[in-house]
Every structure is written in structure tokens, then in C-alpha cells.
Amino acid sequence: MRAMYLANYFVAGCIASSFLGWVASLHPMAARAITFLAAAAFILWGLCWLLDFSISNWLKISVNNLQALLLAGLASIAIGAGVFLCS
């Protein structure tokens, strides 16, 4: 059951990322806003890697689970970003 939840979150991340890529391709101002959001998300992602022990304690999950979630988030963003790159 937990694997299905994680798979659903992964697919939702891919869908959200591809939707933002599609919106960014519609208008240059939207592209700037989404670029800012992507940069902010990438900075937070990097901070989560640097502070993984303290964040795992704060979220009350193991470090392995946090790292798996971070890698899944990166993969979903990379898959969804293909829409922006291909359009």
C-alpha cells in the first residue's frame, strides 16, 4: 500500500512539473515566474541534502526515506521538465 502511495506522489509530481512547463511555454512572464519557482525549489532541494539529518528528525522519518523522496522528486521534475524543453 505504501508503494502505491509513493508511486501516486511520483506521478503527481510529474504531472505538476509538466503542467508548470506547459504554462511557462505559453507566456514569457509566466516563464520567469516558473523559473523563479524552480530555482527556489532547487535551492530547497539542495538544502535538504545538506541538512538531511536534522530535516529527517524534524519530519520524523529515516534518512534513507528522506533521500529516497529527494531522488524521486528530482526524477519527477526531470521527467516533467521534458514538456518545457520539447515545446
N, C-alpha and C positions, 0 to 999 in steps of 0.2 A: 504494500500500500504506500509506503514511504517513497519507494522508487517511482511510483506513478505520480505522486505529488511533485517530486523533483523534476520529472520529465515534463509535467504540465507547466511548471515555472520556467523551465528552459524554453519551451515552445512559446510561452507568453513573452519572454524576453526577446526572442527572435522576432515575434510579431510586432512588439513595441518598437524595436530598433528599426525594422524595415518600414514601419509607418512613419517614424521620425525622418528617416532617409527620404521617403516619398514626399513628405511635407517640405523638406529642405530643398528638393528639386523643383518645387513649384514657384518659389519666390526668393530673390536674393536676401531680403531682410529675414525671412524665416530661416534661411541657411545660416546666417550669422548667429541667430538666437540658438539654433540647434547645435552649431559648432561650439558656442559657449557652454551649453549644457553637457555636450560630450567631453569637453576639456575639463569641466568641473567633475564629472563622473570619473574620468581617468585619474585625476588628482586624488579623489577619494579612494579609488581602487588601489592606487599606489600606497597611500597612507595605511590602508587596511593590510597590505602586505608587510609594511614596515612595523606596524603595531599589532601584529596578529595575536600575540599572547594576551595583551591587555583587552583587545576587542573580543577575543573568544571568551574571556572571563566576563566581560560586560554583557555579551549576548547569551552566556551560559551554554555554549556549545564547545565541542572539542576543536583543537587547532586543525586537525585533519579535515573536519567537516567545513570549517571556515575556508580553508584553502581550496577544497573541492567546490564550494559555492563561488569563490572568486574566479576559479578557472572556468566554471560553467557560465558565469556572467560574461567573461571575456569572449568565450566561444559564441555565445548568443549575440553579442554585439558585433562580432566579426562576421557572422552569418547574415545578420540583418543589415549591416553596412553595405553589403553587396548590392542592395537595391539602389542606394545612393550612387555608388560607383558605376553601375550599369545604366543609369538613366541620365 
